[in-house]
C-alpha cells in the first residue's frame, strides 16, 4: 500500500520558517513530503550556464535539506517537467493534497491550472496560499472593485487596511514532527541540471537596521551602502515579507513604501497579465517607432556609452547581478529615451542579468521608465545623466569604482548628444501618442 501523504511544493518560498502554505500542509493531518522541481520550461530559457540565480536556489535548497535531515525528514528535488514529476509522485505516494504558495506570473498560472487538473484526475487537489505579498489580487481595490493603477491611492488604501494580525508569523517549526519520515535524499548537483557554480558571495539575508533607519536619506546615492539588498531574498522567498514589513513599519516609512510598490506591481500583473506577455500597459505606446539600433544596444549592454553613470550601472550589473535602484532608472531612461530602443529589449537584458529579477517589478520598472506603464513617468520626463550624476554621485565615487578609465583617453565620448537625443525622443513619442 502506498504511503498516504500530503505534498508541499516549494517555488518562490525557499524557507522553512514563516511559510504560509507549508504551515497549512503541516496542519493538514497527513505526513508532509516537501518537494522542489528544477523546471526545464524555466531553466532552458536561461542563456548563461553559470546563472547565479540557479546557484542561489541550489544553495537555499541545501540549507533546507540540512534542516530537514536534522528532524529525520527529506526534501525531494527533481529535474524534469512539472507534470512528469507529479505523475512520478502520484505513482509513489497516495496523495491527498498538494500545498503551494500563490505565484502570479502568467506561466505559473497556466502551469498551476494544469497541475490541479492532473491532481483532480487522481483524486487529489492543489491548495494554494498567499505568502510572497502582504495584499494580493482583489484585496486592495477601489470602492467599485476595480484595481488601482496609480500607486499613491493604492498605497493609502494598503496602509489603511493593514492590521497587526496580517504580519503574524506562521510557526512552522513547532510542527516539524509532521514531515514524512525518510532518510535525507541527495540533491542533484548543479552539473546534474546543466549549470556551473560561480562561487561569488550573495547578499546577506540579515536586514541591517542601521541602513534601514537611514534609508530615506541615503537610498538614492549609489556610492553609499544605503539599500537593503533584500531583492534576491524576496524574489526567492529566503526571507519573509511579513517580517520585513513589520520591521519597516518600525524603522522607516520610505522603506515600507518600497515593499508596497512590490505588492502594487504584483497586483498589476495579476489584473493585467498582458503586461507580462510583452504588451504596453498603455496600448498607445505600442505605436512608438523605436530605432532599435543593435550596435547601440550592445554598447549600452557593455557599459560603453560615454555617459559615465550609465556605464557604471551596466558594468555593476554585468559584474555582480545587481544595480542600484536610482541607477536602474537612469539606464532605463537612457535606453528608451536617448537611444529610442524598445523597453522590451532592456527588460529582457535585465531579466538575464539581475539576481533579483522578478517579472512584476522588472516589467513595472521598465514600463515606468518608458512611460508606457501604469503610474509611469510622463514621456517628456527624460533623465539628464549629467544632472543625475551631480545630484547623486557628485564625488564620482560610484562611477570611478566601475569606470576606472573615466579620465583617460581610453574612455569614449558620449555616443549621442543629450540635447539632440531629448529633442528626438520628444518628437518620436509625440508623433506616436498623437495618433
Beta strands, then each sheet from edge to edge (+ up, - down):
strand 1: 3-10
strand 2: 31-38
strand 3: 75-79
strand 4: 93-101
strand 5: 125-129
sheet 1: 3+ 2+ 1+ 4+ 5+
end
